[in-house]
Amino acid sequence: MSTITSHSPESEEPTEGPSRPARLIQNEATTEIPVHLLFRDDPDTAPVPLGPAVVGRRHGTGEQPRLRRPAPAKARPVPQVDPELVERPAPVLPGSAGVLAGACGLAGCVVSSWWAGALPPLAMEALRLPSFAGAGLGPVQWAAFTGAGVVSLLGFGGLARGRTGRASVLGLFGRYRGTVRRTGLMWVNPLLLRRRVDVRLRHWRSEPMHAADGHGVAVRVVVLVVWRVRDTARATLGVEDHETYLRECVEAALVRVPVEPPGTGRGSADEAGEALTRLVVADAAPVGLEVFSVQPVRVEYAPEVASAMHRRRIAALDAQHRATVLTSVVDSVEDTVTRLTMRGLVELDDYERKVLVKDLTVAFCSGRGETSP
């Protein structure tokens, strides 16, 4: 017989010099596992909730049960806009100042022309100016005429009319200079670029958008949004197009909120509207848009889903009608046979009773418009 010699891991190590044997756990079902890996310390010392988070030990490994820490919930990112981009009033003057400056510049042009002798005689007679030979068009006259013309252009060119419910965002060389919300005639620096913004309360009715109900079935939703521009600087300069941004916010909210069609009984339109309003308000506020309500006004299933649900509803109604008719026929047959037997009009054995029941069933079904099987 052959002798089987088992060698432990300790016997295979060299004997020269002091050496520390490796502490291992081994059995017939697992591989060698270092002992220090089974009792390692976790650097995270935060309290861990017990209960369903405990993972059982693995059979045959000797591994101690570990605790599974729930992953921290990631906060939803909030749109960020330049914090310095905040609406502020722009420097404007009353319209009378612009009219006065333009009139003074125009008068200066007339006087300079008269001084240079370039004013036509008809104009002199109309303005009742004294006759003057004129000093000629010299550098002084040209400078006076140019200065008066510039003043006139600035005075009349800066006149603007402010309307109720409209605002103007002013910018100079790409820099925001302020917003004008005044109404009436006013004077604005003509070198500033003006962008008209409607700050009135507005209603936006969307086209049918794709969404889903509580069971993930595709639906199409028409949404009515009541909103207005609150911060003209952020709405105009913070995003490329604030109306397009609002539309995309509504579409993103419809992806996260289930919308139930009316008549399903699983949820109300008010609950979906409140959830949509909260999401759209949070997304639109950083860009200067104020949203008051987001309400679904029409919810319907997609055409392919609606046709399938219509066929299913028709089949269910047909099955219910058949069950009702069959119950009514069975009750009528039972009542008829019972009355005939109890009154002693006929004496029936089992075979005759079955034949009578069959004939009555066929007759009643035929009378109700049903075909017998």
C-alpha positions in Angstrom: 0.0 0.0 0.0 1.1 3.5 -0.7 1.4 6.0 2.0 -0.2 9.4 1.5 1.8 12.2 3.1 0.1 15.5 3.6 2.3 18.6 3.7 1.1 21.6 5.5 2.0 25.1 4.3 4.2 25.5 7.4 6.4 22.6 6.4 7.2 24.0 2.9 8.8 27.2 4.3 12.5 27.4 4.7 13.9 26.6 8.1 16.8 29.0 8.0 16.3 31.9 10.3 13.2 32.9 12.2 10.2 33.1 10.0 6.5 33.7 10.8 4.2 31.1 9.3 1.3 32.4 7.3 -2.0 31.9 9.0 -4.5 30.5 6.5 -7.9 28.9 6.5 -8.5 26.1 4.0 -11.0 23.4 3.5 -12.1 21.1 0.8 -14.7 23.6 -0.6 -12.8 26.8 -0.6 -9.4 28.1 -1.5 -6.9 29.5 1.0 -8.0 32.8 2.6 -5.7 34.9 4.7 -7.0 35.3 8.2 -6.2 39.1 8.3 -8.7 39.6 5.4 -11.6 38.2 7.4 -11.2 40.7 10.3 -10.1 43.8 8.5 -11.2 47.1 9.9 -13.3 49.4 7.8 -12.0 53.0 7.8 -15.5 54.4 7.7 -16.8 54.6 11.3 -20.1 56.2 10.5 -23.1 54.5 12.2 -24.7 51.9 10.0 -28.4 51.0 10.1 -29.1 47.4 10.9 -31.9 45.3 9.6 -32.3 44.6 5.9 -28.9 46.0 5.1 -27.1 43.1 6.8 -25.7 40.6 4.3 -25.4 37.0 5.5 -22.2 35.1 5.6 -21.1 33.0 2.7 -21.3 29.3 3.3 -18.0 27.5 3.4 -15.8 30.6 3.5 -15.8 31.5 7.2 -16.4 35.1 6.3 -18.0 37.2 8.9 -21.3 39.1 8.0 -20.8 42.5 6.6 -23.0 45.6 6.6 -24.0 47.2 3.4 -24.1 50.9 3.6 -26.7 52.7 1.5 -25.3 54.9 -1.1 -25.8 58.6 -0.4 -28.5 60.2 -2.4 -27.1 62.6 -5.0 -28.6 66.0 -4.8 -30.3 67.2 -8.0 -28.1 69.9 -9.7 -29.6 73.3 -9.8 -29.1 75.5 -12.9 -26.5 78.2 -12.2 -26.4 81.6 -13.7 -23.9 84.4 -13.2 -24.7 85.8 -9.7 -23.8 89.3 -10.8 -26.4 89.2 -13.6 -29.3 90.7 -11.7 -31.8 93.2 -13.0 -31.2 96.8 -12.0 -32.7 100.0 -13.3 -30.9 101.7 -16.2 -30.0 105.4 -16.1 -32.6 107.3 -18.2 -33.8 110.9 -18.4 -37.3 112.3 -19.0 -38.3 112.8 -22.6 -38.4 116.5 -22.2 -34.6 116.6 -21.7 -34.1 114.9 -25.0 -36.5 117.2 -26.8 -34.9 120.2 -25.3 -31.4 119.0 -26.3 -32.5 118.2 -29.8 -34.2 121.6 -30.2 -31.1 123.4 -28.9 -28.9 121.4 -31.3 -31.2 122.2 -34.2 -31.2 125.9 -33.3 -27.4 125.8 -33.1 -27.2 124.3 -36.6 -29.4 127.1 -37.9 -27.4 129.8 -36.2 -24.1 128.3 -37.5 -25.4 128.3 -41.0 -26.6 131.9 -40.7 -23.2 132.8 -39.3 -21.4 131.2 -42.2 -23.8 132.8 -44.7 -25.0 129.4 -45.9 -28.6 129.8 -44.9 -31.0 130.3 -47.9 -32.8 133.6 -48.1 -36.2 131.9 -47.9 -35.2 130.3 -44.6 -34.0 133.6 -43.3 -37.3 135.2 -44.1 -39.2 132.4 -42.6 -37.2 132.5 -39.4 -37.1 136.4 -39.5 -33.3 136.5 -39.2 -31.5 139.8 -40.0 -29.5 139.9 -43.2 -25.9 139.0 -42.8 -23.2 138.7 -45.3 -21.6 135.8 -43.5 -18.1 135.0 -42.3 -17.7 132.1 -44.6 -17.3 128.4 -43.9 -14.2 128.4 -41.8 -12.9 125.9 -39.2 -14.8 127.7 -36.4 -18.1 127.6 -38.3 -17.6 123.9 -39.2 -16.9 123.0 -35.6 -19.9 124.9 -34.4 -22.2 123.3 -37.0 -20.8 119.8 -36.2 -21.2 120.2 -32.5 -24.8 121.5 -32.8 -25.6 118.6 -35.2 -24.2 116.0 -32.8 -26.2 117.5 -29.9 -29.4 117.4 -32.1 -28.8 113.8 -33.2 -28.2 112.7 -29.6 -31.2 114.5 -28.3 -33.7 113.3 -30.9 -32.1 109.9 -31.4 -32.3 108.9 -27.7 -36.0 109.5 -27.5 -37.9 106.3 -26.7 -41.5 105.4 -25.7 -42.0 103.0 -22.8 -45.1 100.9 -22.8 -47.0 99.2 -20.0 -46.0 95.5 -19.7 -42.9 96.0 -21.8 -39.3 96.4 -20.7 -36.0 97.2 -22.4 -32.7 95.5 -21.6 -29.8 97.9 -22.3 -26.3 96.8 -23.2 -23.1 98.5 -24.3 -20.4 96.5 -26.1 -21.8 93.3 -24.7 -22.1 94.5 -21.1 -25.4 94.7 -19.3 -26.2 98.3 -18.3 -29.7 98.1 -16.9 -33.3 97.6 -17.6 -35.9 100.2 -18.3 -39.5 99.6 -17.0 -40.7 103.2 -17.2 -43.6 104.2 -19.4 -44.2 107.3 -21.5 -41.6 109.4 -23.3 -38.0 109.2 -22.0 -34.5 109.7 -23.2 -32.1 106.7 -23.4 -28.5 106.8 -24.5 -28.7 106.1 -28.2 -25.4 104.2 -28.2 -26.9 101.5 -26.0 -28.4 98.3 -27.6 -32.0 97.8 -26.6 -33.8 94.5 -26.4 -37.5 94.4 -25.9 -38.9 92.0 -23.3 -42.5 91.3 -22.6 -43.1 91.2 -18.8 -46.8 90.7 -18.9 -48.6 87.6 -17.6 -48.6 85.0 -20.3 -50.2 81.7 -21.1 -48.5 79.1 -23.1 -50.4 76.1 -24.4 -48.1 73.4 -25.5 -48.4 70.9 -28.4 -49.0 67.3 -27.5 -46.0 66.1 -25.5 -44.9 62.6 -24.8 -45.3 61.4 -21.2 -46.3 58.2 -19.3 -48.9 57.2 -16.8 -48.3 55.4 -13.5 -47.8 52.0 -15.2 -45.4 53.3 -17.8 -47.9 53.4 -20.7 -47.2 56.1 -23.2 -49.6 59.1 -23.2 -49.8 62.5 -24.9 -50.3 65.5 -22.7 -51.2 69.1 -23.6 -50.0 71.5 -20.9 -51.1 75.0 -20.0 -48.4 77.1 -18.4 -49.0 80.5 -16.7 -45.8 82.4 -16.4 -44.0 85.8 -16.8 -40.5 87.2 -16.9 -39.5 88.3 -13.4 -35.8 89.1 -14.0 -35.3 90.6 -17.5 -31.5 90.5 -17.2 -31.3 86.7 -16.5 -34.1 85.8 -18.9 -32.6 87.7 -21.8 -28.8 87.3 -21.1 -28.7 84.2 -18.9 -30.1 81.8 -21.5 -30.2 81.9 -25.3 -34.0 81.9 -25.5 -36.1 81.9 -22.3 -39.2 80.6 -24.1 -37.4 77.6 -25.5 -35.9 77.0 -22.0 -39.3 77.0 -20.4 -40.6 74.5 -23.0 -37.7 72.2 -22.3 -38.3 72.5 -18.5 -41.9 71.4 -19.0 -40.8 68.4 -21.2 -38.2 67.3 -18.5 -40.9 67.6 -15.8 -43.3 65.4 -17.8 -40.7 62.7 -17.9 -40.4 62.6 -14.1 -44.1 63.0 -13.2 -46.7 60.3 -14.2 -49.9 61.8 -15.7 -53.0 59.7 -15.5 -55.8 60.1 -18.2 -59.2 61.1 -16.9 -61.5 58.3 -16.0 -58.8 55.8 -14.9 -59.3 56.5 -11.2 -55.6 56.2 -10.3 -54.8 59.8 -9.8 -56.2 63.3 -10.3 -55.0 66.0 -12.6 -54.5 68.4 -9.7 -51.9 66.2 -8.1 -50.0 65.9 -11.4 -50.3 69.7 -11.9 -48.9 70.4 -8.4 -45.9 68.1 -9.0 -45.2 69.6 -12.5 -45.5 73.2 -11.1 -42.9 72.4 -8.3 -40.4 71.0 -10.8 -40.8 73.7 -13.4 -40.7 76.5 -10.8 -37.4 75.1 -9.4 -35.9 74.9 -12.9 -37.1 78.3 -14.2 -36.4 80.4 -11.2 -32.6 80.7 -11.7 -33.1 82.2 -15.2 -35.5 84.9 -14.1 -38.8 83.2 -15.1 -41.7 83.1 -12.6 -44.1 80.2 -13.2 -47.5 80.2 -11.5 -49.0 77.0 -12.6 -48.4 74.0 -15.0 -51.7 72.1 -15.6 -52.4 69.3 -18.0 -55.5 70.3 -19.9 -55.7 67.2 -22.2 -54.3 63.7 -21.5 -54.9 60.9 -24.0 -53.1 57.7 -24.8 -50.9 57.4 -27.8 -52.7 56.2 -31.0 -51.2 52.8 -30.9 -51.9 52.3 -27.2 -55.4 53.8 -27.5 -56.4 51.3 -30.3 -55.1 48.3 -28.3 -57.0 49.5 -25.2 -60.1 50.1 -27.2 -60.1 46.5 -28.5 -59.4 45.3 -25.0 -62.3 47.3 -23.6 -64.7 46.0 -26.3 -63.6 42.5 -25.6 -64.2 43.0 -21.8 -67.6 44.5 -22.4 -68.5 41.6 -24.7 -67.4 39.0 -22.2 -69.3 40.8 -19.5 -72.4 40.9 -21.6 -72.1 37.2 -22.5 -71.7 36.3 -18.8 -74.8 38.4 -17.9 -76.9 36.7 -20.6 -75.7 33.3 -19.6 -76.6 33.9 -16.0 -80.0 35.2 -16.9 -80.7 32.1 -19.2 -79.5 29.6 -16.5 -81.8 31.3 -13.9 -84.7 31.2 -16.3 -84.2 27.5 -17.1 -83.9 26.6 -13.5 -87.0 28.5 -12.5 -89.0 26.9 -15.4 -87.9 23.3 -14.6 -88.5 23.9 -10.8 -92.0 25.2 -11.4 -93.0 22.3 -13.7 -91.7 19.7 -11.3 -93.1 21.2 -8.1 -96.6 21.7 -9.6 -96.7 18.1 -10.8 -97.3 19.0 -14.4 -94.7 16.6 -15.6 -92.7 13.8 -14.1 -89.2 13.7 -15.4 -86.3 11.3 -14.9 -82.7 12.3 -15.2 -82.5 11.8 -18.9 -85.7 13.7 -19.6 -84.6 16.5 -17.3 -81.3 16.9 -19.1 -83.1 17.0 -22.5 -85.6 19.6 -21.2 -82.8 21.8 -19.8 -80.9 21.6 -23.1 -84.0 22.6 -25.2 -85.0 25.4 -22.9 -81.4 26.8 -22.9 -81.3 26.8 -26.7 -84.7 28.4 -26.9 -83.9 31.2 -24.4 -80.5 31.9 -26.0 -82.1 32.1 -29.4 -84.7 34.4 -28.0 -82.0 36.7 -26.6 -80.1 36.9 -29.9 -77.4 34.4 -28.8 -76.4 31.4 -30.9 -76.3 28.0 -29.2 -72.9 26.3 -29.1 
